[in-house]
Amino acid sequence: MSVDLMDYLKNNEYPGRGIAIGRTPCGKNIRIAYWIMGRSSNSRNRVFLETEDGIRTEAFDPSKMEDPSLIIYHPVRKLENKTIVTNGDQTDTIWNALKEGKTFEDALRTRTFEPDGPNWTPRISALVEGAGYKMSILKSMNLEGSAVGRYFFEYPEAENGVGHLITTYKTNGNPIPSFEGEPIRWDMAHEKFDEWANHVWEALNEDNKVSLYTCHMNIETGETKTMIFNKNK
C-alpha cells in the first residue's frame, strides 16, 4: 500500500531528517529528496551548500554555532555512478568503503546511531545506482542506548512511479520516537522535476524545516539536475 508523499509530510509536524527516493512514472529517471529539520536554534542555524561531489551543511550564522559534531556533515556525495545520501558523517564512511571495494552494508556495520540520548537519533542512509537503490537505518533498541539494530532494505529495480521514504523520527515527541518498520512506499505523481521539488519543500512543516536537497537523474545517461532550498537566506 502506498501513501501520498506530500500528504504524509504535511500531516507530520516533525519527521526529522528524511530521505525520499523514487522512479518517475515514465521509468526514465530517479528522483531524490533529502531534508533537514530542527527544533533547537543550533539545528535551525544551517544551510545546504553545493560541493564538487554533492552538498554539505554549514552554519548560517557561525557566531551562533554551539556544537557542530552532529549537524555539520556531507549529506550527499557521489562516487562514479553511485550517489550516497545520509543524515550524518556516515556519508564519508560509505564513500571511503566503496572506494576500497567494500559495500554499503560493510560500511554501515561499523557505525551506530547518534550519541544524543535520550533521543538516540537513528542514522539513515541510502545508495542510488542506476535504476535501483538501497536504504538503511541504524537505531537504538532500548531507552538506554546500549544496543543497536541495523536494518537494510534493497530495491534493485525501482518500480515506475513508486518511491520509498525513510525518516529519523516517527513524529514529534519528548523523547522523539524513532522511525519504525520498513521504508514507507509512496506514489510519484506525473509532474515536472521543479514542480515536484517545490511541492516537497511546501509540504514540510513551516516552523521546523531548515533545508532541502532534490535531485533528478536520468538512468540511462546519468544527466543530473538539482534544486536546493534553504529557509535561512
Number of C-alpha atoms within 10 A of each C-alpha: 6 12 16 12 21 18 12 15 17 15 13 15 17 24 27 24 25 21 24 24 28 27 27 26 17 9 16 14 23 28 23 23 23 24 26 28 22 18 14 9 11 17 20 21 21 26 22 25 16 14 11 7 13 18 19 16 20 18 20 17 12 10 7 11 16 12 10 12 9 13 20 19 19 25 24 26 21 17 13 8 10 15 20 24 28 26 28 24 17 23 25 18 16 26 22 15 16 16 11 9 9 13 14 21 16 14 18 23 12 10 15 20 22 17 13 11 12 12 20 24 26 27 24 26 27 26 23 21 17 19 21 18 22 19 26 23 27 23 24 24 15 11 12 11 18 8 12 15 14 18 16 16 13 13 14 13 12 20 16 18 18 20 25 25 20 26 27 26 20 18 16 15 11 7 12 18 16 22 20 14 10 15 19 17 19 21 21 23 13 12 11 10 17 14 10 18 23 15 13 21 24 14 17 26 17 13 13 19 24 25 24 24 25 24 19 23 20 18 18 10 10 14 10 13 13 17 14 20 18 18 17 14 7
